[in-house]
Amino acid sequence: MNKLKLNFSKKFRKSYQKSPTKIKKQFQKRLKIFVKNPLNPSLKNHRLTGKYKVYRSINITGDWRALFSTQNLKKSLIIEFKFFGTHSQLYG
C-alpha cells in the first residue's frame, strides 16, 4: 500500500485562511473522508477539463471546492491541494 502525503500550496493556504470558519470546519471533515477514501461518493471527486485539466476537484459544500493534483511515486502518493474557493471564484 502506498503512503499518502498531503501538500497544500501557498495559494491554497491563503484562500483557506480567508474562508469562513464554517467552511474551514467543513473542509477538515471532508479531508478526513478523503484520506480514508478519496473516491467516497460524498466528495464528488472528479477530473476537470479546460485550463484546470491537470487537476481533480472535491466538493466541500454545494458551492465550495478544493482542487488538487496527484503524483504517484514508488512508495507514496502525493496529493497537492492547489486551489480553494467557491465555484464562481475558481471557474468564473
BADRENMI-340549 format. One record per atom (N, C-alpha, C): residue number from 1; residue in three letters; atom name; y, x, z negated. Coordinates in pm, whole numbers, plus 50000, padded with zeros to 5 digits. Layout:
<sites>
+-----+------+------+-------+-------+-------+
: pos : code : site :     Y :     X :     Z :
+-----+------+------+-------+-------+-------+
: NUM :  Ala :   CA :     Y :     X :     Z :
...
+-----+------+------+-------+-------+-------+
</sites>
This chain:
<sites>
+-----+------+------+-------+-------+-------+
: pos : code : site :     Y :     X :     Z :
+-----+------+------+-------+-------+-------+
:   1 :  Met :    N : 49881 : 50084 : 50000 :
:   1 :  Met :   CA : 50000 : 50000 : 50000 :
:   1 :  Met :    C : 50125 : 50088 : 50000 :
:   2 :  Asn :    N : 50218 : 50056 : 50088 :
:   2 :  Asn :   CA : 50343 : 50131 : 50095 :
:   2 :  Asn :    C : 50435 : 50098 : 49977 :
:   3 :  Lys :    N : 50508 : 50199 : 49934 :
:   3 :  Lys :   CA : 50606 : 50182 : 49829 :
:   3 :  Lys :    C : 50733 : 50123 : 49892 :
:   4 :  Leu :    N : 50792 : 50028 : 49823 :
:   4 :  Leu :   CA : 50914 : 49964 : 49873 :
:   4 :  Leu :    C : 51035 : 50030 : 49809 :
:   5 :  Lys :    N : 51129 : 50071 : 49893 :
:   5 :  Lys :   CA : 51253 : 50134 : 49843 :
:   5 :  Lys :    C : 51371 : 50052 : 49895 :
:   6 :  Leu :    N : 51458 : 50010 : 49803 :
:   6 :  Leu :   CA : 51575 : 49931 : 49841 :
:   6 :  Leu :    C : 51701 : 50016 : 49838 :
:   7 :  Asn :    N : 51779 : 50008 : 49944 :
:   7 :  Asn :   CA : 51910 : 50073 : 49950 :
:   7 :  Asn :    C : 52015 : 49967 : 49980 :
:   8 :  Phe :    N : 52137 : 49992 : 49935 :
:   8 :  Phe :   CA : 52247 : 49900 : 49960 :
:   8 :  Phe :    C : 52364 : 49979 : 50017 :
:   9 :  Ser :    N : 52409 : 49943 : 50136 :
:   9 :  Ser :   CA : 52521 : 50014 : 50199 :
:   9 :  Ser :    C : 52650 : 49992 : 50119 :
:  10 :  Lys :    N : 52746 : 50079 : 50143 :
:  10 :  Lys :   CA : 52876 : 50068 : 50077 :
:  10 :  Lys :    C : 52941 : 49934 : 50112 :
:  11 :  Lys :    N : 52932 : 49895 : 50238 :
:  11 :  Lys :   CA : 52990 : 49769 : 50285 :
:  11 :  Lys :    C : 52923 : 49650 : 50214 :
:  12 :  Phe :    N : 52790 : 49657 : 50201 :
:  12 :  Phe :   CA : 52717 : 49551 : 50132 :
:  12 :  Phe :    C : 52765 : 49539 : 49987 :
:  13 :  Arg :    N : 52770 : 49654 : 49918 :
:  13 :  Arg :   CA : 52810 : 49654 : 49776 :
:  13 :  Arg :    C : 52951 : 49599 : 49757 :
:  14 :  Lys :    N : 53040 : 49634 : 49848 :
:  14 :  Lys :   CA : 53179 : 49587 : 49840 :
:  14 :  Lys :    C : 53184 : 49434 : 49855 :
:  15 :  Ser :    N : 53115 : 49381 : 49955 :
:  15 :  Ser :   CA : 53112 : 49236 : 49978 :
:  15 :  Ser :    C : 53046 : 49165 : 49860 :
:  16 :  Tyr :    N : 52939 : 49225 : 49809 :
:  16 :  Tyr :   CA : 52867 : 49167 : 49694 :
:  16 :  Tyr :    C : 52961 : 49158 : 49573 :
:  17 :  Gln :    N : 53034 : 49266 : 49545 :
:  17 :  Gln :   CA : 53124 : 49267 : 49430 :
:  17 :  Gln :    C : 53232 : 49161 : 49440 :
:  18 :  Lys :    N : 53278 : 49132 : 49562 :
:  18 :  Lys :   CA : 53383 : 49033 : 49583 :
:  18 :  Lys :    C : 53331 : 48889 : 49580 :
:  19 :  Ser :    N : 53201 : 48872 : 49586 :
:  19 :  Ser :   CA : 53145 : 48737 : 49593 :
:  19 :  Ser :    C : 53149 : 48668 : 49456 :
:  20 :  Pro :    N : 53148 : 48533 : 49457 :
:  20 :  Pro :   CA : 53149 : 48459 : 49330 :
:  20 :  Pro :    C : 53026 : 48490 : 49243 :
:  21 :  Thr :    N : 53043 : 48482 : 49112 :
:  21 :  Thr :   CA : 52935 : 48510 : 49016 :
:  21 :  Thr :    C : 52810 : 48428 : 49048 :
:  22 :  Lys :    N : 52829 : 48303 : 49082 :
:  22 :  Lys :   CA : 52717 : 48214 : 49115 :
:  22 :  Lys :    C : 52635 : 48270 : 49231 :
:  23 :  Ile :    N : 52703 : 48326 : 49330 :
:  23 :  Ile :   CA : 52637 : 48383 : 49447 :
:  23 :  Ile :    C : 52564 : 48512 : 49408 :
:  24 :  Lys :    N : 52625 : 48594 : 49323 :
:  24 :  Lys :   CA : 52559 : 48718 : 49277 :
:  24 :  Lys :    C : 52429 : 48685 : 49205 :
:  25 :  Lys :    N : 52433 : 48583 : 49117 :
:  25 :  Lys :   CA : 52312 : 48542 : 49044 :
:  25 :  Lys :    C : 52205 : 48494 : 49140 :
:  26 :  Gln :    N : 52247 : 48417 : 49241 :
:  26 :  Gln :   CA : 52152 : 48366 : 49339 :
:  26 :  Gln :    C : 52090 : 48481 : 49419 :
:  27 :  Phe :    N : 52170 : 48582 : 49453 :
:  27 :  Phe :   CA : 52117 : 48698 : 49525 :
:  27 :  Phe :    C : 52012 : 48769 : 49441 :
:  28 :  Gln :    N : 52038 : 48786 : 49311 :
:  28 :  Gln :   CA : 51942 : 48853 : 49224 :
:  28 :  Gln :    C : 51808 : 48778 : 49222 :
:  29 :  Lys :    N : 51816 : 48644 : 49218 :
:  29 :  Lys :   CA : 51693 : 48562 : 49221 :
:  29 :  Lys :    C : 51620 : 48583 : 49354 :
:  30 :  Arg :    N : 51696 : 48580 : 49463 :
:  30 :  Arg :   CA : 51637 : 48596 : 49596 :
:  30 :  Arg :    C : 51577 : 48735 : 49614 :
:  31 :  Leu :    N : 51642 : 48835 : 49557 :
:  31 :  Leu :   CA : 51593 : 48972 : 49569 :
:  31 :  Leu :    C : 51457 : 48987 : 49499 :
:  32 :  Lys :    N : 51441 : 48921 : 49384 :
:  32 :  Lys :   CA : 51311 : 48925 : 49314 :
:  32 :  Lys :    C : 51202 : 48864 : 49401 :
:  33 :  Ile :    N : 51233 : 48752 : 49465 :
:  33 :  Ile :   CA : 51137 : 48687 : 49555 :
:  33 :  Ile :    C : 51106 : 48781 : 49671 :
:  34 :  Phe :    N : 51211 : 48841 : 49728 :
:  34 :  Phe :   CA : 51198 : 48931 : 49843 :
:  34 :  Phe :    C : 51106 : 49049 : 49811 :
:  35 :  Val :    N : 51125 : 49109 : 49694 :
:  35 :  Val :   CA : 51044 : 49225 : 49655 :
:  35 :  Val :    C : 50897 : 49187 : 49644 :
:  36 :  Lys :    N : 50869 : 49066 : 49589 :
:  36 :  Lys :   CA : 50730 : 49020 : 49577 :
:  36 :  Lys :    C : 50670 : 48985 : 49713 :
:  37 :  Asn :    N : 50751 : 48915 : 49795 :
:  37 :  Asn :   CA : 50702 : 48871 : 49926 :
:  37 :  Asn :    C : 50820 : 48851 : 50022 :
:  38 :  Pro :    N : 50851 : 48954 : 50104 :
:  38 :  Pro :   CA : 50966 : 48944 : 50194 :
:  38 :  Pro :    C : 50959 : 48827 : 50293 :
:  39 :  Leu :    N : 50837 : 48776 : 50315 :
:  39 :  Leu :   CA : 50823 : 48666 : 50410 :
:  39 :  Leu :    C : 50808 : 48529 : 50342 :
:  40 :  Asn :    N : 50844 : 48521 : 50214 :
:  40 :  Asn :   CA : 50841 : 48393 : 50144 :
:  40 :  Asn :    C : 50926 : 48293 : 50223 :
:  41 :  Pro :    N : 50869 : 48176 : 50255 :
:  41 :  Pro :   CA : 50942 : 48078 : 50338 :
:  41 :  Pro :    C : 51079 : 48038 : 50283 :
:  42 :  Ser :    N : 51100 : 48042 : 50152 :
:  42 :  Ser :   CA : 51229 : 48002 : 50095 :
:  42 :  Ser :    C : 51342 : 48097 : 50136 :
:  43 :  Leu :    N : 51307 : 48220 : 50177 :
:  43 :  Leu :   CA : 51408 : 48318 : 50217 :
:  43 :  Leu :    C : 51455 : 48298 : 50362 :
:  44 :  Lys :    N : 51374 : 48228 : 50440 :
:  44 :  Lys :   CA : 51403 : 48210 : 50584 :
:  44 :  Lys :    C : 51431 : 48344 : 50652 :
:  45 :  Asn :    N : 51350 : 48444 : 50619 :
:  45 :  Asn :   CA : 51363 : 48579 : 50674 :
:  45 :  Asn :    C : 51342 : 48572 : 50826 :
:  46 :  His :    N : 51441 : 48618 : 50901 :
:  46 :  His :   CA : 51428 : 48615 : 51047 :
:  46 :  His :    C : 51505 : 48729 : 51114 :
:  47 :  Arg :    N : 51456 : 48765 : 51231 :
:  47 :  Arg :   CA : 51519 : 48868 : 51313 :
:  47 :  Arg :    C : 51645 : 48809 : 51376 :
:  48 :  Leu :    N : 51748 : 48894 : 51391 :
:  48 :  Leu :   CA : 51872 : 48848 : 51451 :
:  48 :  Leu :    C : 51881 : 48890 : 51598 :
:  49 :  Thr :    N : 51979 : 48833 : 51668 :
:  49 :  Thr :   CA : 51999 : 48867 : 51809 :
:  49 :  Thr :    C : 52144 : 48913 : 51828 :
:  50 :  Gly :    N : 52177 : 48949 : 51950 :
:  50 :  Gly :   CA : 52315 : 48990 : 51980 :
:  50 :  Gly :    C : 52352 : 49119 : 51912 :
:  51 :  Lys :    N : 52476 : 49127 : 51861 :
:  51 :  Lys :   CA : 52524 : 49253 : 51803 :
:  51 :  Lys :    C : 52449 : 49292 : 51675 :
:  52 :  Tyr :    N : 52377 : 49197 : 51616 :
:  52 :  Tyr :   CA : 52301 : 49225 : 51494 :
:  52 :  Tyr :    C : 52150 : 49237 : 51520 :
:  53 :  Lys :    N : 52112 : 49263 : 51646 :
:  53 :  Lys :   CA : 51970 : 49257 : 51681 :
:  53 :  Lys :    C : 51881 : 49358 : 51609 :
:  54 :  Val :    N : 51940 : 49463 : 51550 :
:  54 :  Val :   CA : 51858 : 49561 : 51476 :
:  54 :  Val :    C : 51836 : 49517 : 51331 :
:  55 :  Tyr :    N : 51891 : 49402 : 51293 :
:  55 :  Tyr :   CA : 51881 : 49354 : 51154 :
:  55 :  Tyr :    C : 51798 : 49228 : 51141 :
:  56 :  Arg :    N : 51760 : 49204 : 51016 :
:  56 :  Arg :   CA : 51698 : 49078 : 50978 :
:  56 :  Arg :    C : 51790 : 49013 : 50876 :
:  57 :  Ser :    N : 51772 : 48883 : 50855 :
:  57 :  Ser :   CA : 51858 : 48810 : 50762 :
:  57 :  Ser :    C : 51773 : 48728 : 50667 :
:  58 :  Ile :    N : 51818 : 48719 : 50542 :
:  58 :  Ile :   CA : 51758 : 48623 : 50448 :
:  58 :  Ile :    C : 51869 : 48532 : 50396 :
:  59 :  Asn :    N : 51830 : 48409 : 50367 :
:  59 :  Asn :   CA : 51925 : 48313 : 50310 :
:  59 :  Asn :    C : 51938 : 48335 : 50161 :
:  60 :  Ile :    N : 52063 : 48338 : 50114 :
:  60 :  Ile :   CA : 52090 : 48346 : 49971 :
:  60 :  Ile :    C : 52118 : 48204 : 49920 :
:  61 :  Thr :    N : 52203 : 48133 : 49994 :
:  61 :  Thr :   CA : 52226 : 47990 : 49971 :
:  61 :  Thr :    C : 52227 : 47928 : 50110 :
:  62 :  Gly :    N : 52266 : 47803 : 50119 :
:  62 :  Gly :   CA : 52276 : 47740 : 50251 :
:  62 :  Gly :    C : 52370 : 47815 : 50343 :
:  63 :  Asp :    N : 52474 : 47878 : 50288 :
:  63 :  Asp :   CA : 52575 : 47943 : 50371 :
:  63 :  Asp :    C : 52579 : 48096 : 50359 :
:  64 :  Trp :    N : 52535 : 48152 : 50248 :
:  64 :  Trp :   CA : 52541 : 48297 : 50226 :
:  64 :  Trp :    C : 52416 : 48366 : 50280 :
:  65 :  Arg :    N : 52437 : 48485 : 50339 :
:  65 :  Arg :   CA : 52328 : 48563 : 50397 :
:  65 :  Arg :    C : 52334 : 48708 : 50354 :
:  66 :  Ala :    N : 52218 : 48772 : 50351 :
:  66 :  Ala :   CA : 52208 : 48916 : 50331 :
:  66 :  Ala :    C : 52136 : 48972 : 50454 :
:  67 :  Leu :    N : 52200 : 49067 : 50522 :
:  67 :  Leu :   CA : 52142 : 49128 : 50641 :
:  67 :  Leu :    C : 52089 : 49266 : 50606 :
:  68 :  Phe :    N : 51972 : 49297 : 50659 :
:  68 :  Phe :   CA : 51909 : 49425 : 50625 :
:  68 :  Phe :    C : 51834 : 49484 : 50743 :
:  69 :  Ser :    N : 51810 : 49613 : 50733 :
:  69 :  Ser :   CA : 51727 : 49681 : 50832 :
:  69 :  Ser :    C : 51607 : 49739 : 50759 :
:  70 :  Thr :    N : 51502 : 49766 : 50835 :
:  70 :  Thr :   CA : 51382 : 49824 : 50774 :
:  70 :  Thr :    C : 51348 : 49955 : 50843 :
:  71 :  Gln :    N : 51293 : 50045 : 50766 :
:  71 :  Gln :   CA : 51246 : 50173 : 50819 :
:  71 :  Gln :    C : 51111 : 50201 : 50755 :
:  72 :  Asn :    N : 51011 : 50214 : 50838 :
:  72 :  Asn :   CA : 50875 : 50237 : 50789 :
:  72 :  Asn :    C : 50842 : 50385 : 50795 :
:  73 :  Leu :    N : 50830 : 50447 : 50678 :
:  73 :  Leu :   CA : 50791 : 50587 : 50672 :
:  73 :  Leu :    C : 50644 : 50593 : 50630 :
:  74 :  Lys :    N : 50587 : 50712 : 50628 :
:  74 :  Lys :   CA : 50444 : 50725 : 50599 :
:  74 :  Lys :    C : 50401 : 50655 : 50470 :
:  75 :  Lys :    N : 50472 : 50682 : 50361 :
:  75 :  Lys :   CA : 50427 : 50627 : 50234 :
:  75 :  Lys :    C : 50523 : 50525 : 50174 :
:  76 :  Ser :    N : 50629 : 50491 : 50248 :
:  76 :  Ser :   CA : 50721 : 50393 : 50191 :
:  76 :  Ser :    C : 50790 : 50310 : 50300 :
:  77 :  Leu :    N : 50828 : 50192 : 50260 :
:  77 :  Leu :   CA : 50904 : 50102 : 50345 :
:  77 :  Leu :    C : 51045 : 50099 : 50287 :
:  78 :  Ile :    N : 51142 : 50141 : 50366 :
:  78 :  Ile :   CA : 51280 : 50144 : 50319 :
:  78 :  Ile :    C : 51354 : 50022 : 50373 :
:  79 :  Ile :    N : 51408 : 49945 : 50283 :
:  79 :  Ile :   CA : 51488 : 49828 : 50319 :
:  79 :  Ile :    C : 51632 : 49863 : 50285 :
:  80 :  Glu :    N : 51719 : 49857 : 50385 :
:  80 :  Glu :   CA : 51860 : 49881 : 50357 :
:  80 :  Glu :    C : 51939 : 49754 : 50382 :
:  81 :  Phe :    N : 51995 : 49701 : 50274 :
:  81 :  Phe :   CA : 52081 : 49585 : 50286 :
:  81 :  Phe :    C : 52216 : 49634 : 50335 :
:  82 :  Lys :    N : 52260 : 49584 : 50452 :
:  82 :  Lys :   CA : 52380 : 49635 : 50519 :
:  82 :  Lys :    C : 52501 : 49544 : 50504 :
:  83 :  Phe :    N : 52480 : 49412 : 50518 :
:  83 :  Phe :   CA : 52592 : 49317 : 50517 :
:  83 :  Phe :    C : 52561 : 49201 : 50424 :
:  84 :  Phe :    N : 52666 : 49145 : 50364 :
:  84 :  Phe :   CA : 52652 : 49033 : 50271 :
:  84 :  Phe :    C : 52772 : 48943 : 50291 :
:  85 :  Gly :    N : 52751 : 48814 : 50310 :
:  85 :  Gly :   CA : 52863 : 48723 : 50324 :
:  85 :  Gly :    C : 52821 : 48585 : 50370 :
:  86 :  Thr :    N : 52920 : 48502 : 50393 :
:  86 :  Thr :   CA : 52891 : 48367 : 50441 :
:  86 :  Thr :    C : 52858 : 48374 : 50590 :
:  87 :  His :    N : 52801 : 48269 : 50639 :
:  87 :  His :   CA : 52763 : 48263 : 50780 :
:  87 :  His :    C : 52885 : 48291 : 50868 :
:  88 :  Ser :    N : 52998 : 48228 : 50837 :
:  88 :  Ser :   CA : 53118 : 48247 : 50921 :
:  88 :  Ser :    C : 53179 : 48387 : 50905 :
:  89 :  Gln :    N : 53168 : 48448 : 50786 :
:  89 :  Gln :   CA : 53219 : 48585 : 50768 :
:  89 :  Gln :    C : 53138 : 48683 : 50853 :
:  90 :  Leu :    N : 53009 : 48663 : 50857 :
:  90 :  Leu :   CA : 52921 : 48755 : 50930 :
:  90 :  Leu :    C : 52919 : 48731 : 51079 :
:  91 :  Tyr :    N : 52913 : 48604 : 51120 :
:  91 :  Tyr :   CA : 52891 : 48573 : 51261 :
:  91 :  Tyr :    C : 53015 : 48516 : 51330 :
:  92 :  Gly :    N : 53122 : 48489 : 51253 :
:  92 :  Gly :   CA : 53239 : 48419 : 51307 :
:  92 :  Gly :    C : 53327 : 48500 : 51398 :
+-----+------+------+-------+-------+-------+
</sites>
